[in-house]
Amino acid sequence: MLYFARWKVVSILLVVFAGFIFTIPNFFTRDEVASWPDWVPGRQLVLGLDLQGGAYLLYEVDRGSYEEKRLQALVGDIRTSLRQSEPRIGYTGLGVKNDKTVQFRLRDTGRIDEARARLKDLVNPLDASLFAGTQINEFSFTIADDGLVRFSFTDEGLAQRIRSVVDQSIEVIRRRVDQLGTTEPSIQRQGEDRILVEAPGLDDPERLKTLIGQTAQMTFHLVDSNANVQQAIQTRPPAGDLLVYSTDDPPVPYLIDETPLLTGEDLQDSQATFDQRSNQPVVTFRFNTSGARKFAKVTQQNVGRPFAIVLDNEVISAPVIREPILGGSGQISGNFTVQSANDLAILLRAGALPAKLTIVEERTVGPGLGADSIEAGKIASLVGIVAVAVFMILAYGLFGIIADIALFVNMVLIFGALSFLGATLTLPGIAGIVLTVGMAVDANVLIYERVREEVRNGRSAVSALDAGFSRALGTILDANITTLIAAVILFYLGSGPIRGFAVTLAIGIVTTVFSAFTFTRFLVSMWLRNRRPSKLPI
């Protein structure tokens, strides 16, 4: 029946009203919307990189530096395993070789079995659940009869490690980019070892590159005040020390203990602020519980000694420990600007990258290109809507006008839904909206042609309309559900522009079923009640 219960009428009008309410903020600037009361919906459409400009960066994991880092860590693990229990196992020549292996020779070939037992766990079994129950080791090792020991990566282990590095890097990058305040950044894997970063609306791509590209591995070391720095520069650092330079201009050399006392993993929070005495930007940090205990112990035992804070092998601050610091917090001072202090705080909060990233491709999309794209999209949309509207009027007269009203409501609902969900509108998304315009009147055509058929069969106006809407519903649902399934598949398997198209297409399908069937039927029923025609103008 074409009759609508009162609650249905209220529900339909509320849906249309909500669409208008959530669409209205898009006709105002962000500053104007920000001044509205909190109870007024103020979400606006989020424009993608191709519409509002921004930064496009493609990164690749530096496999060479990562492999070197892992092998150096393995050297330390081997040294610990052979020395940690008595009697110690002697060896010579422990180090990383040019063929990406760790190699050394046992002094006593009679202790090969004992060495094998101590070293067997260093093959580092990885998560076997990802490989259908097959255990994958990161390293393989052999011990020859003459005592020569060789460790090397396994192909499967290295591939799994790189995948893990990419996943971890994506999370770190996301935390860093989110704190820049960009809208809807896109950070996703590409291939085995690449990461694509898109930041729409970002007006400072260089800052983004600096934040993402910096490994941000922070460590805390005691400064070796007894060693001769100049002699270490001319020859080499003493055993157990590292020669590093500060970020000053010119750089200041420091000899620091090779083993860090604390790392960035012990940090809980970091904020940029101003020093009350000097009124200069500084960065404060706070350790977690275990880090605070270690920090308190270190400062108690080393009062009067310099304490170097090292970021990516550069000393950013080397204060002298004046007294024990028991609160688990500290301050990094230096030649900071407000932005550099904020950036350092962001890096420390987000955590360190597990490996160095190199830029493979870099593009900056200007807002001018976005404006041209939006203008072209507007023209295409208007031409499409006008052409469809004129066709419907010429083909169906008064009922064509009703279909055009429903089409307008459909557009309002699409933009309202995009704004409410915070979805990103891209250039392919605009193409999806234009496609929805054609699909929306498709349902009206099916209904109206069915009504015409019922009229030709001699039915009355009310009966023909009721049969036309009821019998066309199944066809409309079948056509739109299959298209919706395709849109969902595009969203989950696609990326970037394909996802933008899928989002608007999926939302358009849902709003089309409502506007072309429910809302059109509502308008027809209102007209039928008021006019009570004996013959349909269709």
HELIX and SHEET records of a PDB file:
HELIX    1   1 ARG A    6  THR A   23  1                                  18    
HELIX    2   2 ILE A   24  PHE A   27  5                                   4    
HELIX    3   3 ARG A   30  ALA A   34  1                                   5    
HELIX    4   4 LEU A   49  GLN A   52  1                                   4    
HELIX    5   5 ARG A   63  ARG A   83  1                                  21    
HELIX    6   6 THR A  109  ARG A  111  5                                   3    
HELIX    7   7 ILE A  112  LEU A  119  1                                   8    
HELIX    8   8 LYS A  120  VAL A  123  5                                   4    
HELIX    9   9 ALA A  128  PHE A  131  5                                   4    
HELIX   10  10 ASP A  155  ASP A  178  1                                  24    
HELIX   11  11 PRO A  205  GLY A  213  1                                   9    
HELIX   12  12 VAL A  229  GLN A  234  1                                   6    
HELIX   13  13 GLY A  264  ASP A  266  5                                   3    
HELIX   14  14 THR A  289  GLN A  301  1                                  13    
HELIX   15  15 VAL A  338  ALA A  350  1                                  13    
HELIX   16  16 PRO A  367  TYR A  396  1                                  30    
HELIX   17  17 LEU A  398  LEU A  421  1                                  24    
HELIX   18  18 LEU A  427  ARG A  456  1                                  30    
HELIX   19  19 ALA A  461  LEU A  493  1                                  33    
HELIX   20  20 PRO A  497  VAL A  513  1                                  17    
HELIX   21  21 PHE A  514  PHE A  519  3                                   6    
HELIX   22  22 THR A  520  ARG A  531  1                                  12    
SHEET    1   A 2 VAL A  46  LEU A  47  0                                        
SHEET    2   A 2 THR A 424  LEU A 425  1                                        
SHEET    1   B 4 SER A 186  GLN A 190  0                                        
SHEET    2   B 4 ARG A 194  PRO A 200 -1                                        
SHEET    3   B 4 GLY A  54  VAL A  61 -1                                        
SHEET    4   B 4 LEU A 357  VAL A 365 -1                                        
SHEET    1   C 4 TYR A  91  VAL A  96  0                                        
SHEET    2   C 4 THR A 101  LEU A 106 -1                                        
SHEET    3   C 4 LEU A 148  PHE A 153 -1                                        
SHEET    4   C 4 PHE A 139  ILE A 143 -1                                        
SHEET    1   D 6 PRO A 253  ASP A 257  0                                        
SHEET    2   D 6 ASP A 241  SER A 246 -1                                        
SHEET    3   D 6 GLU A 314  SER A 317  1                                        
SHEET    4   D 6 PHE A 307  LEU A 311 -1                                        
SHEET    5   D 6 MET A 218  LEU A 222 -1                                        
SHEET    6   D 6 LEU A 262  THR A 263 -1                                        
SHEET    1   E 3 LEU A 267  PHE A 274  0                                        
SHEET    2   E 3 PRO A 281  PHE A 287 -1                                        
SHEET    3   E 3 SER A 329  ILE A 332 -1                                        
END                                                                             
